[in-house]
C-alpha cells in the first residue's frame, strides 16, 4: 500500500498534469493514445484514462521516475495508484 496521503485519482491527476507539462512527454502520450486535446479535457478525470496514463509512464521508466520526482513521490506510488484505479474500475 502507498505510504503517502494522496488518493490514487488525485495522484494520477497530478501525473497527468506533469505529463502534459513536458512537451516531449505530452506529445508522445497524445500520439500513442490517439486522444485529442478536446477529448482529453472532457475525460481528464476518467479512471480508465488515468490508468492508461500511468501505464504509459510505467512503460518508460525515465518518464515514470521524472513524473514521480515532480510530484514528490516514489515511482512505486504511481504504479500502486494505477493498480488501485484499475481495481476500482473492475
C-alpha positions as CSV (number, residue, x, y, z in Angstrom):
1,X,0.0,0.0,0.0
2,X,1.2,3.5,-0.8
3,X,2.6,5.4,2.2
4,X,1.5,8.9,1.0
5,X,-1.8,10.5,1.7
6,X,-3.0,11.1,-1.8
7,X,-5.8,9.0,-3.1
8,X,-5.0,7.3,-6.4
9,X,-7.2,9.6,-8.6
10,X,-5.5,12.7,-7.1
11,X,-2.1,11.2,-7.7
12,X,-3.0,10.2,-11.3
13,X,-4.3,13.7,-12.0
14,X,-1.0,15.1,-10.8
15,X,0.8,12.7,-13.1
16,X,-1.4,13.9,-16.0
17,X,-0.6,17.5,-15.3
18,X,3.1,16.7,-15.0
19,X,3.0,14.7,-18.2
20,X,1.2,17.4,-20.1
21,X,3.6,20.0,-18.7
22,X,6.5,18.4,-20.6
23,X,6.1,18.9,-24.3
24,X,8.0,15.8,-25.4
25,X,6.2,13.5,-23.0
26,X,2.8,15.1,-23.7
27,X,3.3,14.7,-27.5
28,X,4.3,11.1,-27.1
29,X,1.3,10.4,-24.8
30,X,-1.2,12.1,-27.2
31,X,0.3,10.3,-30.2
32,X,0.4,6.9,-28.6
33,X,-3.2,7.1,-27.3
34,X,-4.7,8.9,-30.2
35,X,-6.6,11.0,-27.9
36,X,-7.2,14.6,-28.9
37,X,-7.0,17.6,-26.7
38,X,-10.7,18.2,-26.6
39,X,-11.4,14.6,-25.6
40,X,-8.6,14.8,-23.0
41,X,-10.3,17.9,-21.5
42,X,-13.6,16.0,-21.2
43,X,-12.1,12.8,-19.9
44,X,-9.4,14.1,-17.7
45,X,-10.9,12.6,-14.5
46,X,-12.0,9.3,-16.2
47,X,-10.4,6.4,-14.2
48,X,-9.7,4.5,-17.4
49,X,-7.8,7.4,-19.0
50,X,-5.9,8.0,-15.8
51,X,-4.9,4.3,-15.5
52,X,-3.8,4.4,-19.2
53,X,-1.7,7.4,-18.4
54,X,0.0,5.7,-15.5
55,X,0.6,2.5,-17.7
56,X,2.1,4.8,-20.3
57,X,4.5,6.2,-17.7
58,X,5.3,2.7,-16.4
59,X,6.3,1.6,-20.0
60,X,9.2,4.1,-20.0
61,X,11.0,4.2,-16.6
62,X,12.7,7.6,-17.1
63,X,9.3,9.2,-17.5
64,X,7.9,7.3,-14.6
65,X,10.8,8.5,-12.4
66,X,10.7,12.1,-13.7
67,X,6.9,12.4,-13.0
68,X,7.3,10.8,-9.6
69,X,10.0,13.3,-8.7
70,X,7.9,16.2,-10.0
71,X,5.1,15.1,-7.7
72,X,7.4,14.4,-4.7
73,X,6.5,10.7,-4.5
74,X,8.1,7.4,-5.4
75,X,7.7,5.8,-8.8
76,X,6.1,2.8,-6.9
77,X,3.4,5.2,-5.6
78,X,2.3,5.7,-9.2
79,X,2.4,2.0,-10.0
80,X,0.3,1.3,-6.9
81,X,-2.1,4.1,-7.8
82,X,-2.7,2.6,-11.3
83,X,-3.4,-0.8,-9.7
84,X,-5.9,0.8,-7.3
85,X,-7.6,2.7,-10.0
86,X,-7.9,-0.5,-12.1
87,X,-9.2,-2.5,-9.2
88,X,-11.8,0.2,-8.5
89,X,-12.9,0.2,-12.2
90,X,-13.4,-3.6,-12.3
